[in-house]
């Protein structure tokens, strides 16, 4: 039997360490890209964005109507919007 040769562990140079890290990232890249393409929750995000857009438009209409046509029209529009929102939960 031959005697065991002691091994000397050397620390990797910075260039080798960077190359090893980049290689590991490249091997995991397809899995990361697959997770980015996951469309779960996409519909909810679009629905919330659309609801916020409609709310902003309604607020703009009420504000503009209050400044240009008097507060009676703005109050009437605000009451109609409030009634529609209150009635939506009861159906």
N, C-alpha and C positions, 0 to 999 in steps of 0.2 A: 504494500500500500504506500502511496506517495503522500508525503506530508502536505497539509493544506497551506496554500499560499495566502498570506494575509492580504486583504484588499485595502486599498487606500481610497477613501471617499474624498472626492474633490468637490469643492463648491463650484457651481456653474457660473460662468462669466455672465455679466449683465446681458450681453447680446444673446446668449443661449437661453437665458431665462425669459427674455422677451419673446424669442422665437417659439419657445415651448408654450407660453401663455397664448400667443396668437394662434398656434396650432390647435390648442384646446378650444378656443373660441370658434374657430372655423369648423370644428367637428360638431359643435352644438348649434351652429347657425340654422340649419334646416328646422330643428325643433322650435327655435325661437320665432322663426318666420311663420311657422304653422300656427303658433299661438297668437301672432299679430293678426292673422287672417280670420280668427274666430269672430263671428258676428253676433254672438250672444249679447243681448241688451241693446242692439243697434236701434230697434224699433222704438224702444222706450226713450232713448236719447232724442231721436227725431221727433217723437210726440211731444216731449217736454219743450224742445226748442220751438216747435210750431205753436204751442200754447203760450209760451212767453212772447213770441212775435205778435200773436193776436192780442194779448193783453197790452203790449206796448202800443199797438195801433189804436186800441180802444181808449187808452189813456190819452194819447195824442188828440184823438177826435174830441173827447170831452174837454180837454184843455183848450183846444182851438175854438170849440163852440162857445165855451164860457167867455173867452176874450172878445170874440167878434160878434156874436149874436145875442149876447145877454146871458144871464145866469139861469133863466127859466129853461132854456133848451138843454143846457149842460146838466141841470138837475134832473130833467126828464130822462135824458139818456142814462145818467148814472143810476136812476131808479130802475129803468128797464134792464140794465145790465145786472144790477143786484138781484132783481126778481128772477132773471134767467139762471143766475148762479144758484140762488136758493132753491128754485124749482128743479134743478138738475139732480139734486141729491134725493128728492122725494119720489122719483119715478122708479 
